[in-house]
Amino acid sequence: MPSYADGLREGFNYLMENYREVFVIGQGLWSPWYVGSSMTDLDKKFGKARVIDTPVCEAATTGVAIGASLCGYRPIVVHPRMDFMILATDQIVNQAAKWNHMLGGQMSPRVTIRGIVNRGGEQGAQHSQALHSWYAHIPGLRVVMPATPVDARNLLIASTLCDDPVLFIDDRWCYEWEAPFGPIDLTPLSKIEPQVLIEGQDITLVGASYSTKLCYDAAQTVGKMGISAEVIDLRVVNPLKLDRVLKSVSKTGRLLVVDGSWENCGLAGEVIAQICQRMPLEELKCNPQRMTLPSAPAPTSKYLEQQYYPKEKDVVDRVKEMVAGGRKQ
Amino acid sequence: MSLDKDRLDELFDAHRFHDAIEIDSTEPIDRLLEELRMMVRIRKAEEKIGDMVAEGRVKCPCHLAIGQEAIPVGISRYLRSSDRVFGTHRSHGHFLALGAPVETLFAEVLGKATGCSKGMGGSMHLFDQGRGFVGSVPIVSATISLSVGAALAATFDRPTRDNLDLGLCYFGDGATEEGAFHESLNFAANFKLPVLFVCENNLFSSHLHIRERQPADRTSRFAEANKIAVRLVEGNDLVAVARASEQLIGSIRRGEGPAYLEVITYRWRGHVGPREDIDVGLQRKDDLSLWKKRDPVDRLVRGLARVGALSDRAFQMILTEVQREIDEAWMRADQAPYPESSSLLEMVYQEVD
């Protein structure tokens, strides 16, 4: 069965085979162990002129891609670690995200910026970050976080073919997830909505990227205990479209959002706030909850790392507590 | 390649280059007269904007380049509409020199729907795709890498790398202190991309003189470190700028890689707004009166007069005609409508959700 990493690779292959205007640029692309098996042999298949390995210059590389996107191309910039992508934030936030609006809607950077979350394994504070909430704050920047193998492929394609700048975030903890692929789905990114992965009645679990996988696994575990959890994968976190989540919470009366980043001003809080604004609070059977990282940089020691990242069991325990009537206040 | 090193000290000396510029018989006079008209148009347009800022009728930050008009006019002589030009916060002249209508600039600084950026950008965000002006922004080194990317795209357009379109970025001496500038030079040189880096070294970044910011006053040293072809010229001499541009742009189009044009100049107004005496120290105040004698417009006028190509009456006629054009353009821009309220949200994305 194909994996998430296979999905990414298939997406790249499809794009490069079918769209001459697509090229890929970033560090490590001629030695792609940097990015797991998600880009293996792309340089051999499509040539080093279209799969460009760069000097160590995150800002210029991103700017170069944006510049080329203003001249008819659809580049995909690869940042093998999101932590290093911070150096390109001027280009992402000040340039790509604003170009269309500040120049009167006349030209939009058709660039996809792939930021990879690569953590665990005692990599420490600067090799572990998931910064989607920062970027999702910015109008004009679409932020995509595929969770499933088929979405890894389809959303990479949709992002690259989108006429707006897109930050495409994939988490290497997702790479081993295996699931069957259907045919390629060419739904435009602007029409992509959150999807229900598992239907349920008792509680709504919301995730994005790897946290969707945690919700998915937890839902299956609690299912064996007689709790019916509905799992919703957000897929796109900016612009955030929560109609499907609202519908689900209106049915279940319980909401747990799991987010692989920090709590303050984060994605989980935004989902909860919007849902609370949009539905009668008396329909909630318990207070909405969020599960995020502790408010601390990622530790290095594996002993601390064990405590730092939420695991399936943590989600299961929280679900049981919420359904049993706990955490009311 | 000539680095003009023998004249290096002179270039930065405010007492030098006050004479009429040299015009030899190889320069077509009609073209110079058109370029003079363009320089006057840029100056009068910026003076108008400055006056309107002073009157409170324009609110957005306007960074005037009065005194620097020869640079974009000399360079643009060798540009074509398929080239990709990027500017800065101080880009009125870069924009107009490509032939963009004055009215679209005025409407833009007024935030009107008929502006070059539909009134969404203001003075610092200009755009005219049809004339090759891809955009300008005030994050000073940001467009440098964008122009390198535009140059990369030009090599995809013409894999044979002959008669290439080029990426061009204008930036000031301040931008050379930011990391993105250095990354971009290295990147362009490493991939031998068709980009012209134009440093308008006007000696000041905001209020601070380059000698208070850098250990040397010549920014082209960074290009040399990256093995990029360099020309360093007196920026208030239209012919000198044009000849250096012709040489560098020619080599870029032939696929010989990036080039760096450093033009030494001086802005007459403060960093932002119409005043001459704002955010500048005593040194600048003293120097300004000297630098005004290195006026690119006046030196061109005197050069043309010396070869018998421009009478005082003819120059007065140019001034009158351009001023009328400016005043009429302002009136039309002033009467234009503001953007629709819907554009606030509709222009965030191209794709409709």
Interface residues (C-beta under 8 A of the other chain):
Chain A: F23 A49 I52 T54 P55 C57 A59 A60 T61 T62 G63 V64 A65 I66 G67 A68 S69 L70 C71 G72 Y73 P75 D90 Q91 N94 Q95 W99 N100 H101 M102 L103 G104 G105 Q106 M107 S108 P139 G140 R142 C162 D163 D164 P188 L189 S190 K191 P239 K241
Chain B: R84 F86 G115 C116 S117 K118 G119 M120 G121 H125 F127 Q129 V134 G135 V137 I139 A142 I144 S145 L146 S147 V148 G149 A150 A151 L152 A153 A154 F156 D157 P159 G167 G179 A180 E183 S184 N186 F187 N190 F191 S343 E346 M347 V348 Y349 Q350 E351 V352 D353
